[in-house]
C-alpha cells in the first residue's frame, strides 16, 4: 500500500462519481503532495487545469509541485505568467520568490517578496526572508544569503574558511548507449549537432584543413518535456564520448567563491575525460543576465562560466558543451558570442511524423495490437515527448485495471491510447504563452524567430 492510500482512496472513489469536480481534484492533488507522491499530484493538477484553465490557484499548485520535484524552470514559467500583472495573490508571489531563489535570481526574488508583503504582511516567511536578505516585519533578516549572493551591492557574504570547504563536485562520468536512433524526430536539431559536434570528431583532418577545432557549445531552448536532456545524452552516445550531466546543485554554493571553484572543477573533470560532452541543465540559473544582477557574486559566477567556455587558461578542444534552458531570455547575451554557445537551437514539440516515431519507440517491448501510429500522431497535436510518455502511462494503467479484473493481460490498442489522450493537456502551451511575448517584444537579432515560425506569427 502506498503512503497515504487510506486518506486518498475515499477521495478517488468520490472523484470517480464526479470526475469533473475541480475542488475535489484539487484536494486530491494537495493530499498527494502532502504524502510526497509528486508525480501523481502533478497529474491531478494538470487534469484540474484542463477542466478550469483560468484557475490561478491550480497553476500555482502545479508550480509548487514542480519546485518540489526540482523542475525549477518549469515552475518559473508558470509563476512568471501568474505574476506578470498586478492582480497576483500574495501567496503566489511568495512561491514566485522561492522559484527565483532556486534559480539564483536573488534580487528579483527579493523584489517579489517585498511586493507580496506590501499587499499582505501576513504572508511573511522569516526563513525565506533570511535566505534572500530581505527585512521581515518587526526586524531585519540576518545570516548569509543563499548561493553566495550579497544582500546589497556593498555587502559581501563571508568567505568560507579552508577547513569549512565542501569537497569540489565529482560527478560520475557516463558512457551513454543511447544514440540518435533512440530519439524520435528532431531531424533539423540532429543535423545542427552533427555539423557542430559529430562531424568534427568523425572527420578531424577535414575540419583542421579549414582551421576548425572539435569543440564549442550548443544551447538548446524550448518548452519543457521536449527531449533536450535526452538529445544531449544521445549526442554523447552517437560519438562514443563520455558524458557529464551538471545540475544547479552541483555548482551553486552559499559561500563566496565556492560556486566559481565548483564550476572550474567540473570543466577540469570534462577536460581530463575528453572527448567529453559536458551538459548543463537549466543553464539560465548559472548564466543569468549580468544586467539583472546587482550583486558582484552573481556576476563573478557568470564571468567564470564565460572564462571556462573561452578556455582562457587551458584548451577546450574535444570538450563539447551542451546546455538546455526553458528560459533563454534570462541568459546573459555574452554567452551567444562566437566560440561560446554559438549555435542556439529551438527544440519545439515534435511534429506529426516525430510523434509517430516517438510513440513507436515508447511502445517497443510492450504488448500491442494493430496500433495506428499515424492516427495517434494526428490526435496528439502539440504534445511534447513527455506528454506522449504520460499518455502511454495512462493507457497502461487502464489496461492494468482491466487485467486485475479479468486476470488476463490485454494488448494496447489504438482506442486505449486515444482514450488516454483525452485526459492529457499539452504542457507546452504554458511555455508558449510566455515565450510569445519575448519573441514579439524582445527579439534582438531574430533569436526567437523560430518560436514565431512555430506559432505561425510571421
N, C-alpha and C positions, 0 to 999 in steps of 0.2 A: 504494500500500500504506500503510495506516495505521500509525502508530508503534506498535511492539511486536507487530505481527502475527506475526512469526517465533516469539515466545515464547508467544503466546496461541493460535495456531491448533492446535498439538498438544493443548492443554488442552481446547479446544472439541470437537475430534474425540473425545477421551476422554469428554467430557460427553455427547456425542450417543449414546454407547453406554450411558451410565448417568446419565440426566437427573435422577434424584433423589439423586445423590451430593452431599450438602451440603458436606463438606470440599473437594471438588473445585470446587464452585461458589464457595465462599469464596475459594479460591486464585485463581480466575479474576478475581473482583471485586478482590482485593488487587493482582493484576498489572495490571489495567486502571487502577486508581487510581495505581499507580506510574508509568504512562506518560501520566498526565493525561487519560485517557478517562473522565471522571467520570460522564457520563450513562449510559454502558454499565455502569460499576461500580455505579451506583445500581440499575439494572435487575437486575443479578445478585444484589446484596444483598437486594433486595425478594423475588426469587424464592426465595432461600435461606431468608429469614424465613418465607415462606409454607410452606415444607417443614418448618422447625424453628422454630415461633413462640416457643419458650421459650429459645432460644439468645441469651444476653445479649451475647456477643461479636459476633454478627451485627448486632444492633441498634446496638452501639457503632460497628461498621464503617460502617453506613448513616449514623449521626450524623456520623462523620468526613467522609464524602463530602459531606454537606450543608454542613458548615463550609467545606470547600474550595470549594464552589460559591457560598458567600455566603448560603446559606439558613439563617441563624443561628437563627431562631425554630423552624424545623422540627427542627434538631439539639437545641435546648434542650428541646423537648417530650419527645423520646426519652430524653435523658440525665436529665432530672428524674425520669422514671418508673424508670429503671435505678437511680438513686442515692437513691431515697427511703427505702430500707431500710438496714439495717446490713451487708448482705452484698455491697455493690457492690465490684467489683475496684478496686484502687488505680489501675490504668491508666485505668479508666473515669472515676474521679474526676478524674484529670489532664485527660482530654478534656473533662469537665464544666467544669473550671476554665477551659479555653480558650473554651468556648462562653459562659460567663458574662462573661468578659473582653470578648469581641466584642460582647456586649450592653451593655457599660458597667457591669456589676454587679461592681465590683472587690472590695468587701468580701465578698460571697458567694463570689466566686472564690477569695479568699484563704482563707476558711474551708474550702472543699472541698479546696484544695491541702494545707492542714495535716492534714486528715483522711487524705488519701492517704499523706502521709509518716509519719503515726503508725502506719499499717498496714505500710508497706514503704518505708523510706528510700531504697531503690534506685531508685524512680521519680522521684527529684528531677530537676528540669529547671531549671538555673540561669537560662537565658534567660527562661523563663516566670515564675520567682520574681522576677526583676528587674522585669518588667512590672507585677506586682501588688504589689510592695513587700513580699514575704514573705521571711523569712530562709531560707537553704538550709543543709543540714548542712555545718558547717565554716566558716560565715561568713554575714554579712548581705548581703542584696541591696542594690545601690546603683543610682543613676540614677533619673530621674523615672518614676513610674508612668504607665501608658497613659491617654490621653484626659483628662489634666488632673485626675485624681482623686488626692487626697492619700493617702499611705500610712497616716497616723494623723490623728486629729482635729486635733492641734496642729501638724501638718506640712503646709505648703502647697508644691506644686511651684513651681519658679521661673517667674516671669512671663517671657514672651517679649519680647526687645528689639525695638524698632521695625524694625531692619534684618534681623531674623530672621523676620519675619512672612511667612507664606504669603499669597498673594492670596486675598481672600474668594471663596467659590464663586460661579460664574455659570453656572447650569445652562441648557442650551439650552431655549428655550420651544417647546413643541409646539403644533400645531393639529390635534388628532386628527380623523380622518374616521370613526372608529368611533362608532356610536350604540347605543341600547338594542336596536335591531333585530338587532345583531350579538351580543347577549348572550342566550344561551338560558335560559329560565326566570327565576327570581328576581323574580317579579311583585310580591311584597309589598315586597321591598327597593327595587325601582324606584319603587313608589308613595310610599314614605317619602322617597326622594331627590327625586321630583317636587315633593312638598309643601314640602320644606325648601329646595330649591335651584332647581329648574327653573321652577316657577310664579312665585316672586318676581321672576325675571328676565323672564318672559314677560308678567306682569300687574303691573307695578310700581305703577300707580295704585291698584289694588285692595288691595294689601298696605299701601301707605302710608296708606290710609284707616283701617287698623287699627293703624297705628304700627309695622308690621313692616318691617324692612330686609332687603334681599337680602344674604345672607352667613351666617356662622356655621360650625359644624362638625358633621361626622358621623363617628363611629367605627365601623368595620366590624370585626367579630371573628368568628373561626371557624377551622375546620381549614384547613391549607394546601392550595392547589390548587383552591379552590372559586370562584375568579374575582374576588377582591376588587380586585386591581390592574386587571384588565380592566374591571370595572364602573366604577372611578374614571375611567379614560380615556374610557369611553363616556359618562359624565356630562358631561365637558367637551365631547365631540363633540355631545352632544344639545343643548347651549345655545350651541354655536359659540364656546366660550370658550377661552382659552389654557390650557395645562396644564404644570405644573411637577412633575416626579416627583423627590422627595427621598429619597435613601438615607442610611443611617447615616454612611457615609464622607464625605458632603457636609457633615456638621455636626461630628462629633467630631474633636477635635484634642488633642494631648498637652499643649499649653501652656495655662496657666491663663487663662481669659477669652476664648480664641480660639473655643471652641465656641459660647459665647453670641453672639459677634460674627458668626460664620457663620450662626447661626440668624436673627439680626436681618436680615442682608443678604438672606437668602432670602425672608423676609417682605416686605422692601422691594422686591425684584425682582417679587414677585407683585403688590404694590400698584401698581407702575408699569405693570403689564400688564393691569390689570383690564378687563373681567371675567375672572377667572382662577381655575382650580381648582388649589389647592396640595395636593399629595398626599404624605403621609408614610408610607412603608412601614416595617414593623417599628418602629412608633412607641414600643413599650414600652422600647426602648433609649434613647430620648430623654426619656421621661416616666416613669421608674421611680418607684415609691412613695418619697417622702422619708423615711418612717419606716424604710426599709431602707437608707438612705444615711447612713452616719456622716460621710462626708467633705463638707465645705462646698462643694467644687467641683461635686459631683454635684447638690446641692440648688440651687446657683445656676443650673445649666442648666435644671432643672425650673421654677424661678421665672421665668427669662427666657421660656421657652415659654408659660407661663401669661400673662405680661405681653403677649406678642405676640398671643395669642388674644384678650385683652381689648381690644386696641387702645388701650392707656393713652396713648401719645403720638401716635397717629395714628388714622385712620378705616379700618376693615376692610370697609366696605360694598363689595359685589361681589367680595370675596375669599372664595372658598368653600374651606374647609379640609376635606379628607377624609383620614382616616388608617386604616391597616389594621394589625391585630395578630393573631398566633396565641396570644398570652398576655395577655389583658386583665387577669388577676389581678395582673400586675406593675405596672400603671399607677396612678399617684397618683390618689386619689379626687377631688382638686380639679379634675381635667380633666372631671369629669362635671357640674360646676355649670352652670346656665343661662348661655348666651352663649358657652360653650366647646364641648365635644363634648356638646351637649345632646340629640343623637339617637345612641343606641348600638344598633346593629343587628346581630343574629346572622345570619351568612351560612352556612347549612348546606350539606351536599352536595345537589345537585339532586334533586328528586323525580322520579317516573317520567315525567310529561309533559315536565319540563325536560330529562331525559336524552335523550329522543327528539328534542327541539328542538336540543340541543347536537350530537347526532350528525348531524342534518341539516345543520347549519352546518359541521361538520368535514369532511364528505364532499363538500361543494359543490366542483365543478370537477374531481372525481376520477372515473375510470371506475367505474361501479357497475351492478348489475343486480338489480332487484327486492328492494331492501333492506327488511326488515320492521322498521321502526324501533320499533314498539310492543313487539314481541317482544324486540328487543335491549335496550330500556329495562327491561323486566321482568327480564331476566337479568343486569343490572348494578346490582343494589341496592347502595346505599351508595357507589357510585363517585363520585368528585369529577370536576370538569371536566378536571383534569389526568390523572386515571386514564383517562377516556374518550379523551383525546388519545393516551395511551400505548397504549391498546387498538388504536386506529386505526394507530398506527405499527407495532405488532407485526403486525397483519394485512397492512399494505402490504409489510413485509419478507418475509412469507410469499409474497405474490404476486410480488415481485421475484425470489425464488428460483425460483419456477415459470417466470417469464419468461426467466430466464437459461438454464434447461434447455431450454425449448421454442422460445425465440426469438420467442414471441408473447405480448404483454402481455394479461393477462386481467382482466376487471372484478371489483371487490369484490362478494362475495355475502354473504348473511346468515350462511352457515355459516363463512365466513372470520372474520367478527367474533366469532361465538360461540366459535370455537376459540381466538381470541386472548384472549377474556375469561377463559378458564380459567387463563391464565398471569398475570393481574393480580390482586393483592390490594388491596382498598380501603385507600388510605393514611390515610383519616380515622379509622380505628379506633384508631390510636395516640394521636391527639389526644383523642378522646373518653374514653379511659381516664384521662387526666389531668383533663380538663375536668369529668368527672363528680364527682370529689372536691371540686373547688371549688364546683360547683353544689349539692352536698349539704351542705357544711360551712362555706362562706364566701360565702353568697348574700345579703349585706346588701341590703335594698331590692328583692329579687327580680331582680337584674341578670341572673342566669343562668337564670331561669325558662324562656326559650326552649330552652336546652340540655336541661333536664329534660323539656320537652314533646317535643322531638325524640326523646329516649330513652324516652319514654312512662313516665316515672317519677313523674308526679304527675297 
